[in-house]
């Protein structure tokens, strides 16, 4: 909570309308407001844009793993089982990407008549 200073309270003409029965108006401020201010100051930098793009790519890969490859919940038990299952799913995802790249870069062969 933050309260206004005494000098700013006396200068306000609308004090009687906004807080007539109190000596100061209390405004709630989140404990994370400092972190939000830092984020706001960094938002327009090129490094932040690049970081946001990279994070978006990774999030899309995880969404694909969860939704398409049914990796929302690991089936194998224990940390080693989950690691193995994730490794297999990531390998399958990389193989799909590789197949798409090969199909795109392969030269089109046309038969001459």
Backbone bond lengths (Angstrom), bond angles and torsions (degrees), N, CA, C in turn:
res aa  C-N    CA-C-N  psi(-1)  N-CA   C-N-CA  omega(-1)  CA-C   N-CA-C  phi
1 X - - - 1.440 - - 1.518 109.29 -
2 X 1.291 114.76 138.01 1.451 118.25 175.83 1.520 108.10 -124.48
3 X 1.296 115.83 144.11 1.461 121.53 179.50 1.515 108.32 -119.23
4 X 1.309 115.86 152.18 1.460 119.42 -179.64 1.523 110.05 -74.57
5 X 1.315 115.35 156.09 1.456 119.74 179.92 1.535 109.66 -77.70
6 X 1.304 115.89 163.47 1.461 121.08 -177.51 1.523 111.69 -64.53
7 X 1.325 116.86 -37.92 1.464 119.11 -177.89 1.531 111.24 -68.12
8 X 1.315 117.32 -37.18 1.466 118.76 -179.34 1.529 111.31 -75.72
9 X 1.333 117.45 -27.27 1.472 120.10 178.75 1.518 111.53 -69.64
10 X 1.313 116.91 -39.54 1.457 119.31 -177.07 1.527 111.57 -72.16
11 X 1.324 117.11 -25.75 1.450 120.79 -177.43 1.528 112.64 -82.28
12 X 1.314 117.99 -13.27 1.460 120.92 -175.07 1.526 110.93 -82.81
13 X 1.338 115.90 128.33 1.460 120.40 179.86 1.522 112.49 -80.64
14 X 1.317 117.30 -21.25 1.468 121.31 -176.05 1.522 113.57 -97.75
15 X 1.331 117.96 13.04 1.450 120.86 -177.39 1.518 112.47 -57.84
16 X 1.286 117.61 -39.42 1.467 121.16 -178.73 1.524 111.64 -66.29
17 X 1.310 118.05 -26.74 1.465 120.12 179.65 1.530 112.20 -83.32
18 X 1.329 117.95 -39.70 1.464 119.46 -174.00 1.521 112.79 -85.46
19 X 1.327 118.92 -36.49 1.469 120.32 179.58 1.536 109.37 -145.64
20 X 1.332 116.70 76.08 1.463 119.61 -174.69 1.527 114.19 -73.11
21 X 1.332 118.44 -29.27 1.466 120.24 -173.55 1.520 113.73 -102.30
22 X 1.306 118.14 4.57 1.462 120.40 -178.44 1.523 110.02 -124.21
23 X 1.324 114.41 158.28 1.471 117.92 -179.71 1.524 111.15 -79.54
24 X 1.315 117.08 -27.19 1.464 120.77 179.74 1.524 109.17 -146.22
25 X 1.304 116.25 151.62 1.460 121.31 177.26 1.524 108.59 -92.70
26 X 1.328 116.83 127.92 1.458 121.16 -179.22 1.523 108.85 -98.23
27 X 1.319 115.25 128.52 1.456 121.51 -179.25 1.529 107.79 -114.95
28 X 1.332 118.05 120.91 1.464 119.07 -179.86 1.528 110.93 -68.93
29 X 1.312 116.35 136.70 1.469 122.55 179.16 1.521 107.00 -129.39
30 X 1.315 115.51 129.38 1.459 121.05 -178.14 1.519 110.58 -64.77
31 X 1.316 115.95 148.72 1.463 119.35 177.58 1.528 110.72 -70.71
32 X 1.326 117.21 -15.08 1.462 122.11 179.51 1.531 112.65 -96.61
33 X 1.317 117.84 8.55 1.458 121.13 -176.15 1.527 111.97 -62.20
34 X 1.325 117.79 -34.65 1.465 119.89 178.42 1.532 110.00 -62.89
35 X 1.316 117.50 -43.45 1.469 120.91 178.56 1.531 110.29 -63.91
36 X 1.317 117.30 -37.69 1.467 120.85 177.61 1.531 111.28 -64.50
37 X 1.323 116.66 -39.35 1.466 120.28 178.37 1.527 111.03 -65.21
38 X 1.333 117.11 -39.42 1.467 120.53 177.25 1.523 109.54 -63.22
39 X 1.335 116.51 -43.86 1.462 120.86 178.97 1.521 110.88 -62.17
40 X 1.320 117.66 -42.04 1.468 121.17 178.92 1.524 111.05 -62.48
41 X 1.331 117.10 -36.73 1.463 119.43 -179.39 1.530 111.51 -72.41
42 X 1.329 117.80 -28.22 1.466 121.22 -179.04 1.512 113.38 -92.05
43 X 1.308 118.20 -9.49 1.463 122.95 -171.51 1.525 114.00 -57.50
44 X 1.308 118.40 -36.51 1.459 121.53 -173.77 1.528 113.70 -95.11
45 X 1.325 118.23 8.61 1.459 120.23 179.27 1.528 110.41 -83.46
46 X 1.333 118.15 151.49 1.473 120.83 179.28 1.531 112.54 -63.32
47 X 1.329 117.47 -34.34 1.468 120.49 -179.82 1.527 110.68 -64.72
48 X 1.330 116.89 -37.32 1.468 120.58 178.85 1.527 110.15 -66.75
49 X 1.329 116.84 -40.11 1.465 119.89 177.91 1.515 111.53 -63.57
50 X 1.330 116.49 -41.56 1.461 120.28 179.01 1.526 110.08 -66.10
51 X 1.309 117.44 -40.66 1.464 121.41 178.11 1.522 111.00 -63.26
52 X 1.316 116.23 -41.35 1.468 120.53 179.66 1.525 110.86 -64.72
53 X 1.338 117.39 -39.03 1.472 120.92 177.94 1.520 110.94 -64.12
54 X 1.333 116.55 -44.62 1.465 120.27 179.04 1.517 111.83 -63.30
55 X 1.329 116.12 -41.56 1.472 120.61 178.92 1.523 110.74 -64.20
56 X 1.331 116.52 -36.67 1.461 120.57 179.47 1.530 110.47 -65.07
57 X 1.349 116.79 -42.01 1.468 120.40 178.13 1.524 111.27 -60.61
58 X 1.325 115.95 -46.12 1.462 120.00 -178.81 1.520 110.40 -64.87
59 X 1.329 117.48 -42.36 1.461 120.81 179.46 1.528 111.24 -62.90
60 X 1.333 116.72 -37.19 1.463 119.77 178.42 1.523 110.63 -66.64
61 X 1.334 117.46 -37.66 1.463 120.36 177.42 1.522 111.24 -64.48
62 X 1.327 116.81 -42.63 1.456 119.60 178.09 1.524 111.29 -66.52
63 X 1.316 117.50 -38.06 1.468 120.37 177.53 1.523 109.86 -63.07
64 X 1.328 116.92 -39.82 1.464 120.55 178.13 1.527 110.13 -64.84
65 X 1.323 116.53 -43.02 1.464 119.87 177.51 1.524 111.32 -59.17
66 X 1.311 116.08 -43.86 1.459 119.66 -176.19 1.525 112.45 -72.63
67 X 1.324 116.86 -42.37 1.452 119.93 -172.69 1.527 113.00 -86.60
68 X 1.321 117.86 -50.08 1.458 121.24 -173.95 1.525 111.57 -83.71
69 X 1.329 116.92 -44.76 1.459 120.23 -177.19 1.529 112.81 -91.73
70 X 1.321 116.96 8.11 1.474 123.21 174.97 1.530 112.95 56.91
71 X 1.320 115.80 45.67 1.461 120.37 179.68 1.524 111.75 -102.90
72 X 1.321 117.61 25.93 1.458 119.98 179.53 1.512 112.34 -63.17
73 X 1.323 115.93 -33.76 1.465 121.39 179.84 1.523 107.11 -137.63
74 X 1.341 118.58 128.44 1.464 119.30 -179.62 1.527 111.49 -66.36
75 X 1.319 116.73 139.42 1.468 121.67 -179.40 1.525 111.69 -89.12
76 X 1.333 116.11 -34.57 1.456 119.93 -179.71 1.519 109.76 -81.88
77 X 1.299 116.86 146.49 1.459 121.11 -174.17 1.523 111.53 -90.16
78 X 1.314 114.87 151.06 1.458 121.72 175.84 1.511 112.85 81.48
79 X 1.327 115.98 164.55 1.465 119.82 -178.29 1.527 112.72 -64.44
80 X 1.326 117.19 -37.12 1.477 119.34 179.50 1.524 110.62 -67.55
81 X 1.322 116.87 -40.62 1.463 120.31 178.30 1.518 111.61 -64.02
82 X 1.340 116.44 -43.03 1.466 120.59 178.79 1.524 110.41 -64.79
83 X 1.347 116.78 -38.76 1.458 120.23 178.76 1.523 110.69 -65.20
84 X 1.325 116.70 -42.68 1.465 120.25 178.78 1.524 111.45 -64.08
85 X 1.325 115.76 -42.54 1.466 119.66 179.89 1.531 111.22 -64.64
86 X 1.318 116.04 -41.25 1.458 119.84 178.92 1.525 110.75 -66.51
87 X 1.337 116.87 -39.46 1.458 120.96 178.66 1.533 110.58 -62.33
88 X 1.325 117.35 -42.19 1.463 120.77 178.32 1.531 111.11 -64.46
89 X 1.323 116.24 -42.50 1.468 119.70 -179.97 1.532 110.66 -65.87
90 X 1.329 117.28 -41.72 1.465 120.36 179.05 1.528 110.43 -65.93
91 X 1.336 117.06 -36.30 1.462 120.60 177.16 1.519 110.17 -64.51
92 X 1.338 116.60 -43.67 1.463 120.51 177.89 1.526 110.60 -61.33
93 X 1.310 116.72 -40.28 1.460 120.98 179.50 1.531 110.39 -64.82
94 X 1.324 117.00 -42.61 1.466 120.62 179.17 1.525 111.34 -66.89
95 X 1.323 117.96 -36.90 1.458 120.87 177.70 1.527 111.10 -65.37
96 X 1.316 116.99 -38.14 1.475 119.85 176.64 1.523 110.55 -63.07
97 X 1.335 116.94 -42.81 1.470 120.62 177.96 1.521 110.70 -62.70
98 X 1.338 116.29 -43.25 1.453 120.84 -179.13 1.527 111.01 -63.47
99 X 1.317 116.90 -40.64 1.466 120.12 178.89 1.526 110.93 -63.42
100 X 1.311 117.00 -40.04 1.464 119.83 178.22 1.526 111.17 -65.44
101 X 1.335 116.99 -39.91 1.467 120.39 178.72 1.524 111.52 -65.57
102 X 1.323 117.22 -40.18 1.462 120.80 -179.94 1.523 110.11 -65.05
103 X 1.323 116.55 -41.10 1.461 119.82 179.49 1.528 111.76 -65.52
104 X 1.315 116.91 -34.81 1.461 120.30 -179.46 1.525 112.34 -74.80
105 X 1.322 117.91 -35.54 1.459 120.61 -175.65 1.527 113.26 -90.42
106 X 1.317 117.66 -11.85 1.463 121.09 -179.99 1.525 109.61 -68.09
107 X 1.331 117.90 132.03 1.463 118.97 -179.55 1.524 110.20 -70.56
108 X 1.307 115.14 142.63 1.453 120.65 179.52 1.535 108.96 -79.86
109 X 1.305 116.06 123.50 1.456 121.86 -179.44 1.526 107.56 -98.85
110 X 1.311 115.39 123.06 1.469 120.04 177.18 1.510 108.45 -112.54
111 X 1.302 116.00 140.68 1.463 120.82 178.73 1.522 109.66 -83.46
112 X 1.310 114.83 131.19 1.475 119.19 178.51 1.522 108.50 -83.80
113 X 1.312 116.37 135.84 1.468 120.08 -178.06 1.487 112.44 -90.52
